[in-house]
């Protein structure tokens, strides 16, 4: 199946076979990829407007899952709302991420099964201390993604995403959260953090997952 750039009403992306080749090459070489102008400005603006949608009820983000979940504002200060594709912009974003999932499976044989994502709002001064999205052999999250929705972001605004080397914890990248930028990285390989921002910061965080269901274990848990 050949993937062409998606068009959904007034929205477009540059996710085609060449884009997928570039993404796969960066992941193979570095374990992470940074790609700009992935969605058209209209899509970025409409996704930013999702944060004001009446159905989007933001909650304080926490750490841990299921019985280990807890709110720890000293660790992370963002607020989140899960993205369900109820609007045209959200559906277009999720359709595009599905195309990326299929494209990476064909190129890298990753066995990616599905994708989950949430809107992430960081108030002024909010941060997320260094953490892992997944631990070796203990999570179905394989690839982490962040798509930024901040217009005219400057380095002086702060809020960078820092990626660290797994082995020696040295800083690999300091990524400015500029609107239209997509970051993808191996969830088990890169501890990372979000620095405090000097203005409100908007993004969509997500994870491509594999299916680890068994006869006695449902993945994801209900």
Secondary structure, 3 states (H helix, E strand, C coil): CCCCCCEECCEEECCCHHHHHHHHHHHHHHCEEEECCCECHHHHHHHHHHHHCCCCCCEECCECCHHHCECCCCCECCEEEECCCCCHHHHHHHHHHHHHHHHHHHHHCCCCCEEEEEEEEECCCCCEEEECCCCCCCCCEEEEEEEECCCCCCHHHECCEEEECCCCCCEEEEECCCCCCEEEEECCCCCEEECCECCCEEEEEEEEECCCCECCECCCCC
